[in-house]
Amino acid sequence: MRILFFGDIVGRPGRQAVSVVLPRWQAAYRPDIIIANGENAAAGMGITPGVADELFGAGIDVITLGNHTFSKKEAAQLLEDESRIIRPANYPAGVPGYGHGVYAAGEGRLAVVNLMGRVFIDPLDDPFHLAKRLIPLLREQTLCILIDMHAEATSEKAALAWMVDGQVSAVVGTHTHVPTADERVLPGGTAFITDVGMVGPRDSVLGVRTDIIINRFLTRMPARFELAESPVSVNAVLIDVDALTGHAERITRLGEIITVTSSGS
């Protein structure tokens, strides 16, 4: 089983870049399932039905989210209606949407779990104990499991990966928008990377215009964030999994710089 996972897609520039690069990458790498973190896909924050349709239309099979899950008012109903979009599973009981799902991936099935960290970020329920409870249930359906660990602290992502090593196929970190160079397969067979990075404007501060962020640091005054323009940095990972054991065979970082035709939300 081959999994292609895109880091946080940021606004219209990120969405356009995915639509440009994905047909080539599908032909070159032939992934069985394509997943993307979309929590910043709508105007750099949150997701809407129209944005979700655009990503699905580009070829994305599953969208994971994070701390901006409910930044758009339309998100609550969208998450109830669309099982291909999952929000962090450690939101409290009663929150709209799904925290995990099992999806067709080639001739097999892949369980995808979205978790959110609690260090330096809005704290939800404990992702570690939830993972301990959830993984055995998912392994009754498939041994191939991917966790998107959406977290600020690198230590929290690494600790979660080591805790579940050998029990899931992959733990991929998202949220910080900066790709890390530590991709590896852990001893038990779990692929791990601290952060996949983003699909967003390269000449920016995490996708936002540099002048806005610099001025905010200089003055400590609030400011409306506006996305930077092209070119766009496309960051992703390709993960090969033995479908019979659920263990990862390799994880490879992918990166490309794409020029898109327009900016905006």
C-alpha positions as CSV (number, residue, x, y, z in Angstrom):
1,M,0.0,0.0,0.0
2,R,1.3,3.4,-0.9
3,I,0.1,6.5,0.9
4,L,0.7,10.1,-0.3
5,F,0.2,12.7,2.5
6,F,0.3,16.4,2.0
7,G,1.1,18.8,4.8
8,D,-1.2,21.7,5.8
9,I,-2.7,23.2,2.7
10,V,-2.8,27.0,3.1
11,G,-5.5,29.0,1.3
12,R,-6.1,29.4,-2.4
13,P,-2.3,29.3,-3.3
14,G,-2.0,25.9,-1.6
15,R,-5.1,24.6,-3.2
16,Q,-4.0,25.7,-6.7
17,A,-0.6,24.2,-6.1
18,V,-2.1,20.8,-5.2
19,S,-4.2,20.8,-8.4
20,V,-1.1,21.5,-10.4
21,V,1.3,19.0,-8.9
22,L,-1.1,16.1,-8.1
23,P,-1.7,14.8,-11.6
24,R,2.1,14.5,-12.1
25,W,2.7,12.9,-8.7
26,Q,-0.1,10.4,-9.3
27,A,1.4,9.3,-12.5
28,A,5.0,9.2,-11.1
29,Y,4.3,7.6,-7.7
30,R,0.9,5.8,-8.1
31,P,-0.4,6.2,-4.6
32,D,-3.3,4.0,-3.4
33,I,-4.7,6.8,-1.2
34,I,-4.1,10.5,-1.0
35,I,-4.5,12.4,2.3
36,A,-4.1,16.1,3.1
37,N,-4.3,18.2,6.2
38,G,-6.9,20.9,5.2
39,E,-7.3,22.9,8.4
40,N,-5.9,26.0,6.8
41,A,-7.4,25.4,3.3
42,A,-10.1,28.1,3.4
43,A,-8.5,31.6,3.4
44,G,-5.7,30.2,5.5
45,M,-7.9,29.1,8.4
46,G,-10.6,26.4,8.5
47,I,-12.5,24.6,5.8
48,T,-15.8,25.1,3.9
49,P,-17.9,22.9,1.7
50,G,-16.7,24.6,-1.4
51,V,-13.0,24.3,-0.4
52,A,-13.6,20.6,0.5
53,D,-15.2,20.0,-2.9
54,E,-12.2,21.7,-4.6
55,L,-9.7,19.4,-2.8
56,F,-11.7,16.3,-3.5
57,G,-12.0,17.3,-7.1
58,A,-8.2,17.7,-7.3
59,G,-7.8,14.1,-6.2
60,I,-7.5,14.2,-2.4
61,D,-9.3,11.1,-0.9
62,V,-9.3,12.1,2.8
63,I,-8.9,15.5,4.6
64,T,-7.6,15.8,8.2
65,L,-8.0,18.9,10.3
66,G,-6.6,20.5,13.5
67,N,-7.0,23.4,15.8
68,H,-8.8,25.5,13.2
69,T,-11.4,22.8,12.5
70,F,-14.4,25.0,13.5
71,S,-13.0,28.4,12.4
72,K,-15.7,28.6,9.6
73,K,-19.3,28.4,10.7
74,E,-20.1,26.0,7.9
75,A,-17.7,23.4,9.2
76,A,-20.0,21.8,11.8
77,Q,-22.6,20.7,9.3
78,L,-19.9,19.8,6.8
79,L,-18.2,17.4,9.2
80,E,-21.5,15.8,10.0
81,D,-22.3,15.2,6.4
82,E,-18.9,14.2,5.0
83,S,-17.1,11.2,6.4
84,R,-14.0,11.8,4.2
85,I,-13.2,14.8,6.4
86,I,-12.0,14.0,9.9
87,R,-11.3,16.3,12.8
88,P,-9.2,15.6,15.9
89,A,-10.6,12.5,17.6
90,N,-9.8,14.0,21.1
91,Y,-12.4,16.7,20.8
92,P,-14.9,16.2,23.7
93,A,-17.9,14.0,23.3
94,G,-20.8,15.5,21.4
95,V,-18.7,17.6,19.0
96,P,-19.8,17.3,15.4
97,G,-17.9,15.1,13.0
98,Y,-15.7,12.1,12.9
99,G,-12.2,11.6,14.5
100,H,-11.3,8.6,12.4
101,G,-12.4,6.6,9.4
102,V,-11.5,3.5,7.4
103,Y,-11.1,4.0,3.7
104,A,-10.3,2.0,0.6
105,A,-6.7,2.1,-0.4
106,G,-5.8,0.0,-3.4
107,E,-6.8,-3.6,-2.7
108,G,-6.7,-2.9,1.1
109,R,-8.1,-0.6,3.7
110,L,-6.4,2.2,5.6
111,A,-7.6,3.6,8.9
112,V,-6.9,7.3,9.3
113,V,-6.9,8.9,12.7
114,N,-6.6,12.7,13.5
115,L,-5.3,13.6,16.9
116,M,-4.3,17.0,18.4
117,G,-1.6,17.8,20.9
118,R,-2.1,19.7,24.1
119,V,1.3,21.5,24.6
120,F,1.4,25.2,23.5
121,I,-2.0,24.8,21.7
122,D,-5.7,24.8,22.7
123,P,-5.9,21.7,24.9
124,L,-8.4,18.9,24.1
125,D,-8.8,15.5,25.7
126,D,-5.7,13.4,26.2
127,P,-4.5,12.1,22.8
128,F,-2.2,9.4,24.3
129,H,-4.8,7.5,26.3
130,L,-7.3,7.9,23.4
131,A,-4.7,6.3,21.0
132,K,-4.3,3.4,23.4
133,R,-8.0,2.8,23.5
134,L,-8.7,3.4,19.8
135,I,-5.9,1.5,18.0
136,P,-6.9,-2.0,19.2
137,L,-10.4,-1.3,17.9
138,L,-9.2,-0.1,14.5
139,R,-6.8,-3.1,14.2
140,E,-9.9,-5.3,14.2
141,Q,-10.8,-3.7,10.9
142,T,-7.3,-3.3,9.3
143,L,-3.7,-3.4,10.3
144,C,-2.9,-0.4,8.2
145,I,-3.4,2.7,10.3
146,L,-2.1,6.3,9.8
147,I,-2.2,9.0,12.5
148,D,-2.1,12.7,11.7
149,M,-0.7,14.1,15.0
150,H,-1.5,17.8,14.8
151,A,0.6,19.4,17.4
152,E,3.0,22.3,18.2
153,A,5.5,20.5,20.4
154,T,8.0,18.2,18.6
155,S,8.4,16.2,21.8
156,E,4.7,15.5,22.0
157,K,4.7,14.2,18.4
158,A,7.7,12.0,18.9
159,A,6.5,10.6,22.2
160,L,3.2,9.6,20.6
161,A,5.0,7.9,17.7
162,W,7.3,6.0,20.0
163,M,4.3,4.9,22.1
164,V,2.4,3.4,19.2
165,D,5.5,2.1,17.3
166,G,4.6,-1.3,15.8
167,Q,0.9,-0.8,16.4
168,V,0.2,1.7,13.5
169,S,1.7,2.1,10.0
170,A,2.6,5.8,10.3
171,V,2.5,8.9,12.5
172,V,2.8,12.1,10.5
173,G,3.1,15.5,12.3
174,T,1.3,18.6,11.1
175,H,0.6,22.1,12.3
176,T,4.0,23.9,12.3
177,H,4.1,24.3,8.5
178,V,7.9,23.7,8.5
179,P,9.1,20.4,7.1
180,T,11.5,18.4,9.3
181,A,14.3,16.2,8.1
182,D,13.8,13.4,10.5
183,E,11.7,11.0,8.5
184,R,12.4,7.3,9.4
185,V,10.8,4.0,10.1
186,L,11.0,3.3,13.8
187,P,12.2,-0.1,15.0
188,G,8.7,-1.6,15.4
189,G,7.7,-0.7,11.8
190,T,6.0,2.7,12.2
191,A,6.9,5.5,9.8
192,F,7.4,8.8,11.5
193,I,8.1,12.5,10.6
194,T,7.8,15.3,13.1
195,D,6.2,17.7,10.6
196,V,5.4,17.2,6.9
197,G,5.4,21.0,6.3
198,M,2.9,22.9,4.3
199,V,1.5,23.5,0.9
200,G,1.6,27.3,1.0
201,P,3.4,30.4,-0.1
202,R,7.2,29.9,0.3
203,D,8.2,33.6,0.8
204,S,6.1,34.0,3.9
205,V,5.8,33.4,7.6
206,L,3.9,30.1,7.7
207,G,1.9,31.3,4.7
208,V,1.2,34.8,5.9
209,R,2.7,38.0,4.3
210,T,6.1,38.7,6.0
211,D,5.4,42.4,6.6
212,I,2.3,41.7,8.6
213,I,4.0,39.2,10.9
214,I,7.2,41.3,11.3
215,N,5.1,44.3,12.3
216,R,3.1,42.2,14.8
217,F,6.4,41.2,16.5
218,L,7.6,44.8,16.5
219,T,4.5,46.4,17.8
220,R,2.6,43.6,19.6
221,M,-0.5,44.9,17.9
222,P,-3.1,42.6,16.4
223,A,-3.4,42.5,12.6
224,R,-5.5,40.9,10.0
225,F,-3.6,38.0,8.4
226,E,-3.3,38.0,4.6
227,L,-1.8,35.2,2.7
228,A,1.4,35.8,0.7
229,E,1.6,35.1,-3.0
230,S,3.3,32.6,-5.3
231,P,5.6,30.7,-5.5
232,V,4.2,27.9,-3.4
233,S,6.2,25.3,-1.5
234,V,4.6,21.8,-1.8
235,N,5.6,19.5,1.0
236,A,4.4,15.9,1.3
237,V,5.5,12.4,2.3
238,L,5.2,9.1,0.5
239,I,4.8,6.1,2.7
240,D,5.0,2.4,1.6
241,V,3.3,-0.1,3.9
242,D,3.2,-3.9,3.9
243,A,-0.6,-4.4,3.8
244,L,-0.2,-7.9,5.3
245,T,1.6,-6.7,8.5
246,G,0.6,-3.0,8.6
247,H,4.3,-2.2,9.0
248,A,5.9,0.6,7.0
249,E,8.7,-0.2,4.6
250,R,9.9,3.3,3.9
251,I,8.9,7.0,4.2
252,T,10.2,9.6,1.7
253,R,9.9,13.3,1.8
254,L,8.6,15.0,-1.4
255,G,9.0,18.7,-2.2
256,E,8.5,21.0,-5.1
257,I,8.1,24.7,-5.7
258,I,5.1,25.6,-7.8
259,T,4.2,29.0,-9.4
260,V,0.4,29.6,-9.4
261,T,-1.4,32.2,-11.3
262,S,-3.4,34.0,-8.6
263,S,-3.3,34.8,-4.9
264,G,-6.2,35.3,-2.5
265,S,-8.1,33.3,0.0
